[in-house]
Amino acid sequence: MMLPENTAARPLIAVAPLLGNRQTDEAHWIGALFGRLFASHLDYTGLLTLPYNTLAQTMQEQKILLPLSTSAVASLKAALKCDALVYGTYSYDEDSKMLGLRLTIDAPGVPPAPLEATAPASGLNRFVERVSLALIEQLGTPIDDELRRELASIPRPGHFEAFRQLARAHGAWADGQNELALAAVASALALDPEYEEITALEVAIAREAEDTETTRSAFRRWADLARRRNRLSVAAERLQMLGHWLLERGEWPEARRTYEEARDLFRREKDEHGEIQAADNLANIELLMGDMQGAIRIYRRNLRSFENDEERAYDLGLTYFNLSVAHKNLGQYEEAQRALEQAFTLARQVRDRWLYARALAQRGAIYDDTGDWQKAATDYEQAERLFSVSGDELGKAMIRCHRALLLKTQGLYAQSEPMMLEALEQIERIKPEVLHEKAIVWLNLADLYFAMGLYDQSWDYASRAHTVLARLKSGWEPDARKLMRALESLPVPEEEEAEEPASDGRAAEADDLSAPLAGSSIGEPEEGQSTGMPSVQPDRPFPPIQPVAPREAVTGADRPPIADDDPRASSGSPG
């Protein structure tokens, strides 16, 4: 776990979840949300503040329970290496609709007396702002008008009931009850439609629930909230996330329009870096649709801008990676290798395992294409290990498909087929919505079955792939069409041959084929065309901004534990 580095000039502050006056599942989530809310306010005003989820995870790992005793406070501060810990309780009275907070700051030089405040629950927005100012003042930061204006600009819930519905949504989501969570989100939005966190949570839950219409509309509303507050770069970043989701689903025309909308907002904000990122994402669509030269021109233009900014090493590495993909798909292997070496260097520089693993996979694909099979196998194995360590199941599935293609190239069909089928099953299980990747695997399977002489199976997968690739206008649609033409041109077997038992499609039954075909099993390529069928990732560009994480907020693991010996604890521990 990486912790922020604290100094004498900037002490590190952490905020614990608050303990409620009722020990219910809902109360636990409200306390967690209060902890994160105050942590975000301290961080926003420039105080060095530990991310709330890091603290909650540490409490779980260290088995530190609420309410925090003096020894627990000391243990938690030592584990987090922080200088100040804010902790305490909240209370809510259902009859009077009054909300109370009692917060203690454990830090050198801070009076031990707790901060106590109450307010009507309907005035939660202003109440949280005032209590945050009191915490900042107690922590030694002078309060002036500029700081007040800064704090006033932070989005906050306007009413406690909306905040409570948000907590219910988190609890239901953590329990896997997505529809119940979306119902709670809808209630929260009805009460407080301007609170951005509610809409952000709706995006995440709807994506996990595979509710496409809700996801689409929630993304739009999330971006519009930022646009109405004149935070154009934030709105553009959210549109980029929507674009990634649309791209993943195969809705490329709408993804293109969304990226263009994001680019225009970045341009209006004079955000050069954001505009370059949007251009990179548009180039990725050009690459997927087969316009390699157009994509290369955009990537190279963007490289010149990224290279002048040392803070953009990660984006620079991704652009070099995508440039390598484009050159490889044109058969320009020297240019692809040069770009890839830059991606490797930058991945090491920023210590990004995700980018490094994909660069390994891309280099393996280049070695495969150029006949250096041993080096390809080595890179694939190393990439798969990195994916395993990072828990990237989709990355592992893609690598298994590449390894299957390598076996096919060597004529080892009996080993290639089950590995490719396993990769397809993993992709469909992990991310069934990724249409383009699945279509490319289908095409690879069709080509494998063609080489094995299993033409019925080849036709089945080729027609599936062609339907999707044609709809997407993918650059690999001509490959699927070419394979289908080759299958259609096969001679019709004699009647007596047709009466022979049909193959069950197992690769082992094709072991007696006289010899594997070199390169593409479709036949001789046309001039300027690659000799191999396309493969799944890493022949897919990666966007500079990754889509919103489905668990970006408070998660079930972050629920504050309650000590069993506390008289206020419920009989059952929270699940």
N, C-alpha and C positions, 0 to 999 in steps of 0.2 A: 504494500500500500504506500503510495507516494504522498507525503505530507508537505504542505507549504513550509518554506524555510523561514523561521522567525528570527528577528534580530532584536537588539536592545531598543532600537528606535521604533520598531514596529512589532509589538507583541502579538503573538498568535492567539486568537480568541475562538472558543467553541461554544455552541449553544446546544444544550441537551433538550430532549423532548420534555414537555410539561406533563405533570401528573394531574388528572382531572378529579373533580369531587365525586364522580361516579365511576365505578369500575366496570365499564361496558366496552365492547369492541369499538363502538363508535367513539367513546371518550378517548380510547388509546390513540385512534387515528387523529382526532382533533388535537391532542397533545403533541403528536408527531408533526402535524402541519404547523402548529404554533412555533415549535422549535425551528423548523425550516424557514418559516416566515421571518422570524427575528434574525436568524443567521444571514438570510439574503439581504435584509435591510442594513445590517452592519457592514456586510461586504460591499454593497452598492455605494456606500458613502466613503469608501477607501480604507476601512479598517481591514487588517489581514485576518480573515475569518475562514475557519475550516468548513468545507462543504458538509452540510448536515448529514448526508447519507454516510459519509466517512465515519462520523462520530457514532451514528446508530449501528453501523456494522461493527465497530470496535466494542460497543456495549454488548452486542450479541456474542462476539468472540471471547470477550473477557468475562462473560456471564455477570455483568454488572446490572443490578436490578433497581427499579424505582420503588419508593423514593430514594434519592441518593443520600447515603450517610456520609459523614465526614471522611471516613476511610475510603468510601467509594469515589468521592470527588477527587481525593488525592491519587487514587489508582488510575482513574480515567484521565486526569491531567498528565500523569506520567506516561501512560500508554500513547496518548496523542501528542506528547511533547508540546503542550500548549501552555501559555502563560495565564490565561484567564478562562474560567468556565462560568457560563450563565446557565442557571437551572432554577426550577421552582414549580409552582402549581398554578392551575387556573380553576375557576369555579363558575358555574352557570346556574342561575335560578330560573326554573321554568315558569314560575308564577309571576315574578317581577320582571322577567326578561332582562336581568342585570348580569353583567359579565365582570368578573374580578380576576386580577393577576397578582401573583406574589413571586417576585423574582429576586434571586440572590446572585451576586457576582463574587466568585472566589478568585481574587487576584491581589497581588501585593499593592498596598497603598489604597485599596478600595474599602470603604467602611463595610463592616459585616452586616449592618442592618439591611433587611430586604426592602426592595422597592414594592410598594403596594398601591394599586389603583383599581378603581371600578368605574364602569360606564354603562349606559344602556346598550344592549346588544345591537340595536339598530344603527348605532354610530361606530361600528367596528373599524371602519377605515381610518377615521380621525384618531380613534383610541390607540390603534397600533402605531400610528405615526408619532403620537405624543410619547408613548412608552418607549419607542425606539430612540427618540431624542434623549429621554432620561437615561437610557442605558449608555448611549454614546457619551453623554456628559459625565456619567459616573466613571467611564473608562478613560477619562482624561482628555477628551477632544473638545475644544471650545466650540460652542454653538454660535453660528452667525446666520445671517439671512441667506447666504448662498447655500449653506448646508441644508437649511430648512427647505429651500426651493428644490434642491436635489432630492431630498427625502420625499417631498410632496409629489414628485413626478413618478414615484415607483408605483406600479399597478398593485392594488390591494383589494381584498373583498370588501364590498360596501355594507354587507349585512351578515350577522352571525349565522342566520339560517342558511344562507348560500354556502358559507364556510362549512357548516355541518353537513350539508348535502354533498359537498366536495369530499369530505372525510368518508361519508358512506360509500361514495363511488370508489375511492381507493380501497376500502375494505372489501367490497364486493369483487372488485377486479383482482385483488390479491387471492381471493378464494376461488377464482376461475369463473365467477358468475358475470360474464361480460354484459349480458342483456340487462341484468339488474343494475350493473354499474352505469350503463348508458342511460337508464331511467333516472338514476340519481343525478347524473350530469345534466339531463334535460331539466330537472327540477332546479338545480343550481343556476342554470342559464336563465330560466324564467325569472328567478329572483335577482340575478346580477349578470346581465348579458355582457357587460363591459369588462368583467374580470377575465383577463387573458389566460390565466392558468387553467380555468375551467375548460375553455375551448382547446387548449393544448392537450389536456387530459382526454378530451373527447376524441381528438385525432388519434392518440395512441391506442385507446381502447377499441375504437371502431376499426382500426387497422388490424388489431389482433383478432377481432371478431369477424374479420373479412366482410364488413358492412361497407360496401364500396360507395354507395350514395352518401352515407353519413360521413365517411372519410373525406370524400371530395368536398362536400359543403363545409365541413369543419375546417379543413385546410384553408378554404377561401375566406371564411369568417375570421380565422386566426390572422391571416395576412391583412385583411381589411381593418382589423382592430389597430394594428400597428400603423397602417397607412393613414387612418383617420387622426392618429396622434402625431402625424408628420414624421414618423420614424421609418423613413422610406427604405433604408438599408435593411432594417429588421424585417419589413414586409417582403422585400426581395429575397432575403434568405429563406423565409417561410415558403415563398413561391418556388424556390429551387427545390426544397424538400418535396413539395407537391409534384414538381416535375420528375424527380427521381422515382417517386411512387408510381406515377403514370408510365414512365419508361419501363419500369419493372413489370408492369401489367401488360405491356405491349401496346399502350395507347400513345403511340409515337407522335402523331400530328398534334394532339392536345399537349403532350409534353413539350414539343417544340414551341407552341404558342405560349406556354407557361414560362419557359426559359427566356423567350423574347420579352415577355412582360417584366420578368425579373431584371433582365439586362437594362430595359428602359428606366426602371426605377433606380437602379444603381447609377445610371448615367445622370438622371435628374439630381441625385444626391451628390454627384461628382465623386463617387466611390469607385476609383479606378480598379482597385483590386477585385471588388465584387463584379464589376463589368467584365473583367477578364475571366473570372470563374464562370459567369453565365455564357460567355463565348466558348469556353472549353466544353461546357455541357452541350451547347449546340453543335460543336465539332464532333462530339461523341455520337450524336444522332446521325451526322453525315457519314461517319465511319460505319455505323451499323447498317445504313442503307446503301453501303457500297461505294460512296464517294471518297475513296482513300486520299486522293490528291487534294480535294477540298479540305478534308480534315487536317492533313499535314500542313497546309498553308496556315490554318488557324492556330494549330499547336505551335508552330515555329514562331508566329507573330507573338503569341502569348508568352513563350519562353523568354523573349527579350525583356518583357515587362517583369516577369517573376524574378529573373536573374539579378535585377537591380534592388531586390528587397530580401535581405537576409532572413526576415521573419517568415518568409513564404517558402521555406525549404520543402515543406510537405507538399504543398500545391505544385511546386516545381517538379518534385519527384513523380507525382501522379501524371503530370503533363508529359514528362519524358517517357513514362511507362506507356501512355496512350499513343504517343508518337511511335514507339517501338512496335506496338500492335499494328498500326497503319502500315508501316514499312514492311513488316513481316507478311501481311496479307497481300502486298504487291510483289512478294518474292525478293524484296531488297534486304537481304539478310545482313549485309555489312552495316547498313544504316540502322537496321533494327538493333543490332548488337551494340552499336555505339550509344544509341539512345538508352538502351537498357543498362549499360554500365553506369550512366549518369543516375538512373533511377536507383540502382544498387547503392551507389555512394550516398545519395540523399536519404535513402531508407535507413542506412547505418547511422548517418549524422543525426537524424531525428529519433532514432531508436524505435522505428515503427515496424513491428513484427508482421502486421497485416500486409503492408506494402512490400516488405522483403519477401514474404512467402509467395506473393503473386509474381514478383519479378523472377523468382526461381522457377515458377511454373512456366512463365513466358520464355525464359531461356531454354528450359527443357523442350518446349514446343519448337523452338528454332533448331535445337540440336536434332530433334526428331526429323524435321523437314530436310535437314542437310545430311542425314545419314549417320550422325554420331550418336548411335543408340545408347551406348553405355553412359555417356555424359547426360543424356536425356533422362535415363532411368535414375541416375544419382540425384539430379536436380528435383525430379518428381518426388522421390523418397524423402528428401530433406524438406521440401515444401509441405508434404503431407504431415510430417512430424510437427512442423510449426503450426499448422492448422489444428492438429490434435491438442497441442499445448494451449492454444488460445481458445479452444472450444468452438472453432468455426466449422460446423458440420457441413454447411453448403460448400465451403472451400474444399473440404476433404472429398466431397462427392465429385466436384469438378476435376480434382486431381486424379481420382480413380478413373474417370472417363479418359483423361489424357493417357494414363498408363495403359488402359485398354487399347487405345489407338496405337500406342507404341508396339504392343504385342501384335496387333493386326498387321502393322507395317512389316513385322518380321515373319509373318505367315503363321503365327501361333493363334489360330482362330479359336481353338478349344479353350484357351485361357482368356482370350479377349472377350468372348461373348458374355460369360457370366459376370465378369467385372463391369462391363458396360451396362448390363441390365441392372446390376446392383446400384451403380451410380445413378441410373434413371430413377429407380425406386426411391433412393435417398432424396433426390431433388424433388420428386413429387410429394414426398412425405414432409420435407422440411419447408419448402416454398413452392406450393403448387401453382402460385400465380405467375411464376417467371416463365412466360410463354416462349420467349425467344430461346432461352437456354434449353428448354425441353425440346423445342423443334430442332435445334442443332444436334442434340443427342439422338433424336429420332433419325435424323439424316445420317449420322455416323453409323447407327445400327443398320439402316437400310443399305449403306455401302458395304458394311461387314457381311451382311447376309447375301448381297450380290456376289461378293468374292467367294463365299462359301457355296454358291450355287443354290441357295434357298430363296428362290425368286418370289414365292408367295409372301414370305415374311418381309422380304425386301420391299415389295410393292406396298404392303400395309404401312410400314414406317415411312417410306418415301412419300406416299400420298398424304399422310398425316402432317409430315414436315412441310410439304409444299403448300397445303391449305393455310397453315399459320404464317409461313414466310411470305407468301403472296399477299396475304392480308396486311402484314406489317410493312410490305415493300422492302423487305430485308435485302441486303446485298448478297445474301446466300440463296435467294430464291432461284437464280439461274442454275445453281448446282443441283437443287432438288429437281428442277424441270429436266435437266440433262440426264439425271439418273432414271427418271420415269420414261424418257424417250428410249433410253438404252434397254429398259425392261420391256417396253412395248415392241421393240424391234427383234426380240428373241424369237427364234423359230418355234412354231407350235409343235409340241411333241406328237409322235405317232400315237394312234389309238391304243396300241398295246402297251406303249410306254406310260400312257396316261393312266392305265389301269393298275400300275404298280402301287404298292402302299406308299402313301405320302410320308414325307419326312416329318418328324415331330418338332423340327426346328433346332435340335440340339447341335451345338458346334462339333461335338465329338464325332458325329456321323459324317462330317465332311473331311475327316482326316485323310481320306484316300485321294483327295484332290492332287493332281499331278504336281502342281507348283503354285505358290501364291503369285498373284500379279504384283508387279512393282508399281509404286505410286498409286494413282487412282485406279480403282477397279472398274471404272466406268469406260475407260478407253483412253485414247490419246487426247491430251488437252488441246484446246484451241490456242492459237498464238497469243502469248501474253497472259495466259491463264494459269493459275496455280495447279500443280499436279496432284495435290492432296485435297481431300474433302475438308471442309471447315471443322474446327473442333470447338468445344465449349470453352469457357473461360480458361486461360486469360485472353482469348481473342475477343474480349468484351471490354470496352473502355470503362474506366471507373471515374465517377464524378468527384470533383474536389470537395464538395460538401456532402457528407453522408446523410441519408434520411434520418428522420427523428427516431431515436431509440424507443422501443415499445415500453421500456421500464425506466424512463428518464426521471420520474418523480419519486415520491416516497413509495417504497415497495413493502411487501409483506414482511420481509426480513427486518425492516426497520421499525416494526411495531415495538414500542417501549415495553420491556418486560416488567412485571410487577412482582415484588418479593412475596413469597408465600406466607411469610410471617407478619406481613403488614396487615393491620386490622381492617384496612380499607380494601384489601384485595378480594377479588371474587373467588369463589370456590374452585373454579376451573381456570387454568391459565389460558391466555388468548392463543388461538390457533394460528 
